Amino acid sequence: MKLIDERGRLFGKVSLIDILVILFALVMALAVYLRFFANETTSIRSEGDTFSYTVKVEGVRHWTADGFHVGDKMWDSDHDTYIGTITSVSSEPSTYETKLADGTYKIAPRDGRYDVYLTVEAEGLISNGRYYASRTYEVGANSGIYFYTKYCSVAATVWSMN
């Protein structure tokens, strides 16, 4: 029995061209996966990067706003990952946008509520324009973040990357 017969079939059963087309499709699928879905491997030995970001905590009561202090450490609520140290705290009365009866909008105060801005300094990794606190927790502008400190636990938004 010949390896390839006169009709170009392998062992007389499978077309050699079909096998080549399937191999080409598998190689292309692997290339797409590696290009778009595989994470970049980083070295554990490289020096850590330091970066800072600002977090906005919206609409909290005064005792929560008073619970943030410079020097407090922040931890991710989901994975207990250290995500930085608070370097500055500022707050302002919270507002919201409300629709009036005539169809216009007005900015109105939220009584007894405050927006708190926390500047956080983190040790981690900066790679390909992405910021990773503790080398594993990705921090990006406009992303939601659930964290806790020694005194409180809140949901917030990463307001800006400094």
N, C-alpha and C positions, 0 to 999 in steps of 0.2 A: 504494500500500500504506500503510495506516494504521500509526501508531506503536503504538497500543493498539487491538486489535479489540474487538468487542462482547462477547466472553467474558472480557475482562480480561487477555489474553495479550499480552506484548511481542513485536512483529513476528509475531504469530500463532503463536509457538512456546513461549515461556516465560511462566508465570503471574507476574504482578506480585507477588502475595502470597508466592509461593515465594522471589522475590528479596529481599523485605523480611525474611522469616524467616531466610534465610541471612545477610543483613547484620547482623541483630540478634544472631545466634549468634556471628559474628565479633567484634562489638563487645564482647560479654560475655566471650569468651575473652581478648581483649586486656586488658580490665579486671582479670580474675582474674590474668593474668600480671603486670601492673604492680603489683598489690596484694601478691602473695605471693612473686614470684620476682625482680623487678628490684631491683638494688642501689641504695642511695641514692648520689647523686652528691655528692661533697664538693669543697670548694674547696681548691686547692693553696696558696692564699695565707693561709689561716687559721693562727692561732697553734697550735703543737703543745701537746698536753696531756701532763702527766706523771702516771704512775700506777705503782703497785707491785703485785707479786703474789708469792706464795710457791710454790715448786716443791718437790716431794718426790721424791727419788731413792731408790728402795728396794733394799735388799739388795746394796750394793756392798762390795767389799773395802777395807781401810784405805788402800791407796795411791790408790784412786780418791777416797775421802772426803777424803784429804789434798790432792788435786789442785784443790780449789775454794778460791779466795781472794777476799777482798773486793777489789773493783775490777776483777776479770776481766770481760771482755765475753763475752756469750753470743750464739751464732749458730745459726739454724735449719739443721739438717743437710740438709734437702731442697732449700732454695732459697737458701742462704747469705744469709739476711736477718738483719740485726742485730736482736735481740729484747730487749736490755737489759744492764744492768750489775749485777753481784752486789753487794749492799750489806751482807748479813750471811750468815754460814754457821753452822749448828749441826748436830750429829749425835748419834745415840743408837744403842745396840745394836739390831739388827733382830730382829723377832719374827714369828712366823707362827702361825696357828690350826691345830691338829691335832686330828683326831678320835681318841678313845680307844676301846678295845675295848668298853667299856660303853655307848657311844653318846654320851658327853658330849664336850665340846670343851675344849681347854686351850691357853693361849697359851704357846708354847715359844720359846726363843731360837734364833736362827740363828748358829751359831758362826762367828766371824770375819767377820761381815757387819754393815753399818751402814746406817741410814736417814739421809739427809742432807737438811736443809731449807735452801733457798736463798731469801733475799728478794731480789727483782730489781726494779730501778727502770728503767722504760722511757719513752722519749719516743715519742709517737705521737698517736693520735686516739681520743677517746671520743665515740661517736655512737650515739644510741638505745639506750643501755645496753650497747653492745658496745665492747670494748677492742681497739685495733689498735696493735701495736708497729710502729714505723717506718711507720705509716699504712697498712700492707698486711697484716701478719701478725696474724690474729685470735687473741686470748688469752682463754680462758674457764675458769672453775673446773671441775674434774674432766676437763679435756681432756688427751689425751696430747700429749707434746711430745718431739721428738728434737732435741737441741742439742749443740753442742760449744763448748768454751772453748780457751784456749791449751794446756791440759794434758790434757784428757780429752773423751770423747764418750760420751753416755749417753741413755737413754730415761727419761722422768720423767712425773709427773702434776702439773698445776697444782692445787695444794692449796687455795689461797684467793686471792681478789682483795682487796687491801687498800684 
